């Protein structure tokens, strides 16, 4: 994988949470996701002795959220108007074991080019 590809992936996952997560849950899950994202970036940077992980992949997610907050808010309202699901229905599609942890256990630390 490349730094650019990982950065876009992390940004897009964060945007999807911001856009689709049910209203009461987004207030809990988005900040939790951001804290875990930052922690992941710090851990990878320390383990790999390379600050680019944090600087090029994880920190830009925060800037992207701030820069596009009005657009995200507008799109969130539109998305929630198009599709209204109960929280229980929404969360049935998710596996609660963290995907990144599963991939870490299966493949080890990621290699970047």
C-alpha positions in Angstrom: 0.0 0.0 0.0 1.1 3.6 -0.4 0.9 6.5 2.0 -1.6 8.3 -0.3 -3.8 5.2 -0.6 -3.9 4.7 3.2 -4.6 8.4 3.8 -7.6 8.4 1.5 -8.8 5.2 3.0 -8.7 6.6 6.5 -10.3 9.8 5.4 -13.1 8.0 3.6 -13.9 5.7 6.5 -14.1 8.7 8.8 -16.4 10.5 6.4 -18.7 7.5 6.2 -19.0 7.3 9.9 -19.8 11.1 10.0 -22.4 10.7 7.2 -24.2 7.5 8.1 -24.0 6.7 11.8 -27.3 7.3 13.6 -27.6 10.6 15.4 -27.1 9.7 19.0 -24.3 7.2 18.2 -22.3 9.5 16.0 -21.6 11.7 19.0 -19.9 8.8 20.7 -18.4 6.8 17.9 -16.9 9.6 15.8 -14.7 11.0 18.7 -13.8 7.5 19.7 -12.8 6.6 16.1 -10.7 9.8 15.9 -8.9 9.0 19.2 -8.2 5.5 18.1 -7.0 6.7 14.7 -4.6 9.1 16.3 -3.4 6.3 18.7 -2.9 4.0 15.7 -0.8 6.7 13.9 1.4 7.3 17.0 1.9 3.5 17.5 2.8 2.9 13.9 5.1 5.9 13.7 6.9 4.7 16.9 7.1 1.1 15.9 8.3 1.9 12.3 10.6 4.8 13.4 8.9 6.9 10.7 6.8 10.0 11.5 5.3 9.9 8.0 2.7 7.4 9.2 1.3 10.0 11.5 2.0 13.1 9.4 0.8 11.8 6.0 -1.9 9.3 6.9 -3.6 10.1 10.2 -3.3 13.8 10.9 -4.8 14.8 7.5 -8.0 13.1 8.5 -8.6 15.8 11.1 -7.9 18.6 8.6 -10.3 17.0 6.1 -13.1 16.9 8.6 -12.6 20.5 9.5 -12.3 21.7 5.9 -15.4 19.8 4.7 -17.5 20.0 7.9 -20.3 22.1 6.2 -20.4 19.8 3.2 -20.5 16.8 5.5 -23.2 18.3 7.6 -25.3 19.0 4.5 -24.7 15.5 3.1 -25.5 13.9 6.4 -28.9 15.6 6.6 -29.6 14.5 3.0 -28.5 10.9 3.7 -30.6 10.6 6.9 -33.6 12.0 5.0 -33.2 9.4 2.2 -32.8 6.4 4.5 -34.0 6.2 8.0 -33.1 3.1 10.0 -33.4 2.2 13.6 -30.0 2.0 15.3 -30.5 -1.7 16.0 -31.0 -2.3 12.3 -28.1 -0.1 11.3 -25.6 -1.9 13.6 -26.6 -5.4 12.6 -24.4 -5.1 9.5 -21.2 -4.6 11.6 -18.8 -7.1 13.2 -17.7 -5.8 16.6 -14.2 -7.3 16.4 -12.0 -4.6 15.0 -11.0 -5.3 11.4 -7.6 -3.6 11.7 -6.8 -5.8 14.8 -7.8 -8.9 12.8 -5.6 -7.9 9.9 -2.7 -7.1 12.3 -3.0 -10.5 13.9 -3.2 -12.2 10.5 -0.6 -10.2 8.5 1.5 -8.2 11.0 2.5 -4.5 10.7 1.8 -2.9 7.3 4.5 -2.2 4.8 4.3 1.1 3.0 6.0 2.2 -0.2 
